Amino acid sequence: MQKSDRSVWEMRRIWLVGFLLLPFLLALTAWMGLNHAKEQALQQADERLNLYASSFEGAINKYDYLPG
């Protein structure tokens, strides 16, 4: 009886530790996902800004030949 009681308590302890770690792992995963999404959004915004800037410079430079 001693051996089986011990194994039951060990299994319960393993499950308890797992359930206690689960919120931490979920929060860590959510944080990493949000950080990745933020980095992608910033990169996309930077690329779009560069495209708009080059388009604007092209429109301005189209009239460079005109006298001031």
C-alpha positions in Angstrom: 0.0 0.0 0.0 2.8 2.4 0.8 4.2 2.2 -2.8 0.9 2.9 -4.5 0.0 5.8 -2.2 3.4 7.3 -2.9 3.0 7.0 -6.7 -0.5 8.6 -6.5 0.8 11.6 -4.6 3.7 11.9 -7.1 1.3 11.9 -10.0 -0.9 14.5 -8.2 2.1 16.7 -7.6 3.1 16.4 -11.2 -0.4 17.4 -12.4 -0.5 20.3 -9.8 2.8 21.7 -11.0 1.6 21.3 -14.6 -1.6 23.2 -13.9 0.4 25.9 -12.0 2.8 26.3 -14.9 0.0 26.4 -17.5 -1.0 30.1 -17.0 2.6 31.2 -17.0 3.2 29.3 -20.3 0.0 30.7 -21.8 1.0 34.3 -20.8 4.5 33.8 -22.2 3.1 32.5 -25.5 0.7 35.4 -25.7 3.4 37.9 -25.0 5.7 36.4 -27.6 2.9 36.4 -30.2 2.0 40.0 -29.5 5.6 41.0 -29.7 6.0 39.2 -33.0 2.9 40.8 -34.4 4.0 44.3 -33.3 7.4 43.8 -35.0 5.7 42.7 -38.2 3.4 45.7 -38.1 6.3 48.1 -37.6 8.2 46.5 -40.4 5.2 46.8 -42.7 4.6 50.4 -41.7 8.3 51.2 -42.4 8.1 49.7 -45.8 4.9 51.5 -46.6 6.4 54.8 -45.4 9.4 54.3 -47.6 7.2 53.6 -50.6 5.1 56.8 -49.9 8.3 58.8 -49.5 9.8 57.7 -52.7 6.5 58.3 -54.5 6.3 61.8 -53.1 9.9 62.5 -54.0 9.2 61.3 -57.6 6.2 63.6 -57.9 8.2 66.6 -56.6 11.3 65.8 -58.8 9.1 65.6 -61.9 9.1 69.4 -61.9 12.8 69.9 -61.2 13.4 71.3 -64.7 11.1 74.3 -64.1 12.7 77.5 -63.0 12.2 78.5 -59.4 
